[in-house]
Amino acid sequence: MKHKGFKTILLIISIVIFGYHIFNLISLWSSIPDRIAIHFTNDTPDNWGPKYALLIMPIISLLAWFLIGLLIKNPEKLNYVNLTEANKEIQYSRATKLLILIQHLSFLVFIFANEVFLNFSIGTNYSLPFIISLTLSAICLIAPIYLLIWAATLKY
């Protein structure tokens, strides 16, 4: 596999951060109030839910990770710009690498966002996981745009 090293590094990072978050969630569970803020407007909580809501995002992150993994196995199913027989392998390779990146970054976005909810609910600083979550979200949006621009400039 061409992207094995890239994929392995991202997998290790994802597993370590996920493990840390789950450990943090379990160890702080008794400190979490029964009702937590689950939505904010202008940094003010405006919707509340049970503390079990903190289990939803890790589940969603795993589901998204597995679903994107299905796309990685079949890059030819995606839509491409300027796809030709001459450039299809490089396009498939770059799309696969992009999907691997998005798979892991979107997974981490959910985990860091959940860390924000967890930290907010126990009254600790949540700015770092919030900034990380926003940064990873931005990369998930910018990376496909870059790939589209690259593909659009390919010569036939």
Summary of the structure (lengths in Angstrom):
residues: 156
radius of gyration: 18.6
end to end distance: 26.4
largest distance: 61.0
contacts: 424
relative contact order: 0.15
helix: 74%
strand: 9%
